[in-house]
Amino acid sequence: MPATSIEAINEKVKKESEFVQKLFHEMEKVIVGQRYLLERLLVGLLANGHILIEGVPGLAKTLSVRVLAQAIKTKFQRIQFTPDLLPADLIGTLIYNPKDGAFTTKKGPIFSNIILADEINRAPAKVQSALLEAMQEKQVTIGENTFKLDEPFLVLATQNPIEHEGTYPLPEAQVDRFMLKLKINYPNKEEEYQIMKKMAITDKKISVMSVVSPDDIMKARKVVDEIYIDERIEKYIVDIVFATRDPEAYRLKELVGLIQYGASPRATIYLSIAAKAYAFLQGRGYVVPQDIKTIGMDVLRHRIIASYEAEAEDKTSEDMIKKIFDEVKVP
C-alpha cells in the first residue's frame, strides 16, 4: 500500500480514536490497574466480538464491565446466571391475553447493547444455547417472530475457575463464539495498596460520566475495518492457526500428540480483526507482528483442546500457544 494511503488511515485513526483516552480516564476513576482487562474490553467493543472473562472472585470483572457500560451512552443489562434460569428469562416470551385471545411478545433483558452474563457457567445448557443465536446472528426468535438486536451488541461473560459445584462447563461451540477469553490475575502490591486507599470507604460513590455514544463506536468500527494489514502478516496469522492443527509441518515436534483439536477458521478471522482493533487503540493505521503476538493468546487459548497426553504432562493450551508464537517465523 502506498505511504500516502497509510498516512491517510493514520489520520483517520487519530481523529476517530480521540474517545479512547476519555474512556480509559473514566474507567480508571473506579478501576485500579487491570489495564490488560480494560484494553481487551475495548478491543471486543471495536472488533464487534464477545468476551469471556475468567478469574477468581473479587478481581473487578463485573465492576469493569459495568463501568465500561456507564462510560458509553448505551443500554446495559446484568443477567445473573443461575441453575434455575430459563431461556424465557433471558430472551423473553409470549404472554396470552384472555380478553382478546391474542399473544403479545414480552422482550427479555437480552434486548440491550451491553450484556453482562455474570457467572455464565452456572446456567444449564438450554439457557446457554438460547444465548448462542443472539451472540452469533445478532437476533432473537420468540415464538414465530424474529427480532434484530440493536447495535452495538456485546456479550461480556464472566466465569469463576475455582468452583465446580453447581456449574455447567460451556459447550465448545459456545466457547468458540467468544472472540477473546481473558484470564485475570491478582493486582500487584502497589495496585492493591491503591485499591485499598480508594475503595476502603463504606459510602464510596464515584460518578462515571458517559463520554462515548454508540455512533462513535460504529464510526470507529468502520475505521478499524480500513486499518492496513500487510499480506505477509496475514500469512503469519494463517501460519499460527495452522501450526495448532499440524505442529509437525512447522517443526514443532514436541507438540505432536498434545493438541487434540486445533483452532478453527473463526480463529483466523478473529485474530485479524482483533489485531486491527488493537492497532487502533495504539493510534496506528497499520498492524505490526507484535499486535498478533499481544492479542493472540486471548484469541487462541479457548480454541485449542489439549489431548489426554498433554494433561498427563501437565501442559496447558497456553503453554502450546506460547511455543507456537516462539517458533513460527515472524515476517
C-alpha positions in Angstrom: 0.0 0.0 0.0 1.4 3.5 -0.9 2.7 5.5 2.1 0.2 8.3 1.4 -2.7 5.8 1.9 -1.2 4.6 5.2 -0.8 8.3 6.3 -4.5 8.9 5.4 -5.6 5.9 7.6 -3.3 7.1 10.4 -5.0 10.5 10.3 -8.5 8.8 10.4 -7.4 6.6 13.3 -6.0 9.7 15.2 -9.3 11.5 14.7 -11.7 8.7 15.5 -9.7 7.3 18.4 -9.9 10.5 20.5 -12.6 9.0 22.6 -10.3 6.1 23.7 -8.4 8.1 26.2 -11.6 9.6 27.6 -13.0 6.1 28.1 -9.8 5.0 29.8 -9.9 8.1 32.0 -13.5 7.4 33.1 -12.9 3.7 33.8 -9.7 4.3 35.7 -11.6 6.6 38.1 -13.0 3.4 39.5 -10.7 0.6 38.4 -7.1 0.5 39.7 -4.6 -1.3 37.5 -6.2 -4.0 35.3 -5.1 -2.2 32.1 -4.9 -5.5 30.3 -8.6 -6.1 31.1 -9.7 -2.6 30.1 -7.8 -2.7 26.8 -9.3 -6.1 25.9 -12.8 -4.9 26.7 -12.3 -2.0 24.2 -10.8 -4.5 21.6 -14.0 -6.5 21.9 -16.1 -3.4 21.6 -14.2 -2.1 18.5 -13.9 -5.6 16.9 -17.6 -6.4 17.4 -16.6 -9.6 19.4 -17.9 -11.1 22.6 -15.6 -11.7 25.5 -15.3 -14.4 28.2 -13.6 -13.2 31.4 -12.2 -15.8 33.8 -10.8 -15.0 37.2 -11.2 -15.7 40.9 -13.9 -13.6 42.8 -13.0 -10.0 43.8 -10.8 -9.0 40.8 -13.3 -6.3 39.5 -14.5 -8.4 36.5 -18.2 -7.4 37.0 -17.3 -3.9 38.1 -15.1 -3.3 35.0 -17.9 -4.3 32.6 -20.4 -2.1 34.5 -18.1 0.9 34.4 -17.5 0.4 30.7 -21.3 0.4 30.1 -21.7 3.6 32.2 -19.0 5.4 30.2 -20.9 4.7 27.0 -24.3 6.2 26.4 -26.0 2.9 25.9 -28.3 0.3 27.3 -26.8 -2.2 29.8 -28.2 -5.3 31.4 -26.6 -7.5 34.0 -28.0 -11.1 34.0 -27.1 -13.3 36.9 -26.9 -16.8 35.5 -28.2 -19.4 38.0 -29.1 -23.1 37.7 -32.9 -22.4 37.7 -32.7 -19.7 34.9 -34.9 -20.4 31.9 -34.4 -19.4 28.3 -37.5 -17.2 28.6 -35.9 -15.3 31.5 -33.1 -14.3 29.0 -34.8 -13.7 25.6 -38.4 -13.1 26.6 -41.7 -15.0 26.0 -45.2 -14.8 24.6 -47.9 -13.7 27.0 -51.5 -14.8 26.4 -54.2 -12.1 26.8 -57.5 -13.8 27.7 -59.5 -10.7 26.8 -58.8 -10.8 23.0 -57.3 -14.3 22.9 -54.1 -12.9 21.4 -50.4 -13.4 22.3 -48.2 -10.4 23.0 -44.4 -10.5 23.0 -42.6 -9.6 26.2 -38.9 -9.0 25.4 -36.3 -10.2 27.8 -33.1 -8.5 29.2 -31.1 -9.7 26.1 -32.6 -6.7 24.3 -29.9 -4.3 25.3 -26.5 -3.2 23.9 -24.0 -4.4 26.5 -25.0 -7.7 28.3 -23.1 -8.8 31.4 -23.6 -12.6 31.6 -22.4 -13.0 35.2 -21.2 -16.5 36.1 -22.3 -17.8 32.8 -21.3 -21.4 33.6 -23.9 -21.6 36.4 -26.8 -21.8 33.9 -27.9 -25.1 32.2 -27.2 -25.9 28.5 -30.7 -24.8 27.3 -30.1 -21.3 28.6 -26.6 -21.2 27.1 -28.0 -22.3 23.7 -30.6 -19.6 23.8 -27.7 -17.1 24.1 -26.0 -18.7 21.1 -28.4 -17.3 18.5 -28.2 -13.8 20.0 -24.4 -13.9 20.0 -23.9 -15.3 16.5 -26.9 -14.0 14.5 -27.5 -10.8 16.5 -31.2 -11.7 16.5 -33.6 -13.4 18.9 -36.6 -15.7 18.0 -39.6 -15.6 20.3 -42.5 -17.8 19.1 -42.7 -17.3 15.3 -41.2 -13.8 15.3 -37.5 -12.9 14.9 -36.2 -9.6 16.3 -33.0 -8.0 15.4 -30.8 -6.8 18.3 -29.6 -3.2 18.4 -26.0 -2.4 17.5 -23.6 -2.3 19.2 -24.4 -5.7 20.8 -21.8 -7.2 23.1 -21.9 -10.1 25.5 -19.3 -9.9 28.2 -19.5 -13.1 30.2 -17.7 -13.9 33.5 -16.9 -17.3 35.0 -15.1 -18.4 38.2 -12.4 -21.0 37.5 -12.2 -22.4 41.1 -15.8 -23.5 41.6 -17.1 -26.7 40.1 -20.1 -27.4 42.4 -23.3 -26.4 40.5 -21.6 -25.3 37.3 -22.1 -26.4 33.7 -19.0 -26.3 31.5 -19.6 -24.2 28.4 -20.0 -26.3 25.2 -17.1 -25.9 22.8 -19.5 -24.4 20.2 -20.4 -21.6 22.6 -16.9 -21.0 23.8 -15.8 -20.6 20.2 -18.4 -17.8 19.8 -16.3 -15.6 22.1 -13.7 -13.6 20.2 -11.5 -13.3 23.3 -11.1 -15.3 26.5 -9.3 -13.3 29.2 -7.6 -14.6 32.3 -7.5 -12.1 35.1 -4.8 -12.3 37.8 -4.4 -10.6 41.2 -3.1 -7.0 41.2 0.5 -6.3 42.3 1.3 -4.9 45.7 1.3 -1.2 44.7 -2.1 -1.6 42.9 -3.6 -3.5 45.9 -2.5 -0.6 48.1 -4.1 1.9 45.8 -7.3 -0.2 45.7 -7.4 -0.1 49.5 -6.9 3.6 49.6 -9.6 4.3 47.0 -12.2 1.7 48.0 -12.0 1.1 51.7 -14.8 3.6 52.5 -18.3 2.4 53.4 -20.2 5.0 51.5 -17.9 5.3 48.4 -19.6 6.6 45.3 -17.5 7.5 42.2 -19.5 9.0 39.4 -18.6 7.8 35.9 -19.6 10.1 33.0 -21.0 8.9 29.7 -18.3 10.1 27.3 -18.9 8.0 24.2 -22.1 7.4 22.1 -23.0 4.3 20.1 -22.4 6.3 17.0 -18.8 6.9 18.0 -18.3 3.2 18.4 -19.9 2.4 15.0 -17.7 5.1 13.3 -14.6 3.7 15.0 -15.5 0.1 13.8 -15.6 1.4 10.2 -12.1 2.8 10.6 -10.9 -0.4 12.2 -12.0 -2.2 9.0 -9.8 0.1 7.0 -6.6 -0.5 9.0 -3.9 -1.8 6.8 -2.6 -5.3 7.4 0.2 -6.5 5.1 -0.1 -9.7 3.2 2.9 -11.2 5.0 1.2 -10.5 8.3 -2.0 -12.1 7.1 0.1 -15.2 6.1 1.7 -15.2 9.5 -1.8 -15.3 11.1 -2.7 -18.3 8.9 0.7 -20.0 9.8 0.0 -19.5 13.6 -3.5 -21.1 13.2 -2.3 -23.9 11.0 0.5 -24.7 13.5 -2.2 -25.5 16.1 -3.6 -28.1 13.7 -0.4 -29.6 12.2 2.5 -28.8 14.5 4.8 -31.3 12.7 4.6 -29.2 9.5 6.1 -26.3 11.4 8.9 -28.4 13.0 7.1 -28.3 16.4 7.7 -32.0 17.1 7.3 -31.6 20.9 3.7 -30.5 20.3 2.8 -33.6 18.2 0.1 -35.6 20.1 -0.5 -32.8 22.6 -3.2 -31.0 20.7 -6.5 -32.9 20.2 -8.2 -30.2 18.2 -6.5 -27.1 16.7 -8.1 -23.6 16.2 -11.0 -23.2 13.7 -11.1 -20.7 10.8 -13.0 -18.5 13.1 -9.7 -18.0 15.0 -8.0 -16.8 11.8 -10.8 -14.2 11.2 -10.9 -13.1 14.9 -7.1 -12.8 15.1 -7.0 -10.5 12.1 -9.9 -8.3 13.3 -8.7 -8.1 16.9 -5.2 -7.2 15.8 -6.7 -4.3 13.8 -8.7 -3.2 16.8 -5.6 -3.4 19.0 -3.6 -1.3 16.4 -6.5 1.3 16.5 -6.1 1.5 20.3 -2.4 2.2 19.9 -3.3 5.0 17.5 -1.9 3.2 14.4 -3.4 2.7 11.0 -1.5 -0.5 10.3 -0.9 -3.8 12.0 2.6 -4.9 13.1 3.6 -8.5 14.0 3.7 -7.6 17.7 0.0 -6.9 17.6 -0.6 -10.5 16.7 1.6 -11.7 19.5 0.0 -9.4 22.0 -3.6 -10.3 21.3 -3.0 -13.9 20.0 -3.2 -15.7 23.4 -6.6 -14.2 24.2 -7.9 -15.3 20.7 -6.5 -18.8 20.8 -6.4 -20.0 24.4 -10.0 -21.3 24.4 -9.9 -22.7 20.8 -7.2 -25.3 21.4 -8.2 -28.6 23.1 -5.4 -30.3 24.8 -5.1 -34.1 24.5 -5.0 -36.6 27.4 -1.3 -36.9 26.8 -0.9 -33.1 27.3 -2.9 -33.2 30.5 -0.8 -36.1 31.7 2.3 -34.0 31.0 0.6 -31.0 32.8 0.7 -29.0 29.6 -2.0 -26.4 29.0 -3.2 -24.8 25.8 -1.4 -21.6 26.8 1.9 -23.5 27.0 1.4 -24.7 23.5 0.3 -21.4 22.1 3.4 -19.7 23.7 5.6 -22.4 22.0 3.9 -21.8 18.6 4.5 -18.0 18.9 8.1 -18.6 19.9 8.9 -20.9 17.0 6.8 -19.8 14.0 8.8 -17.4 11.8 7.8 -13.7 12.2 7.6 -11.7 8.9 
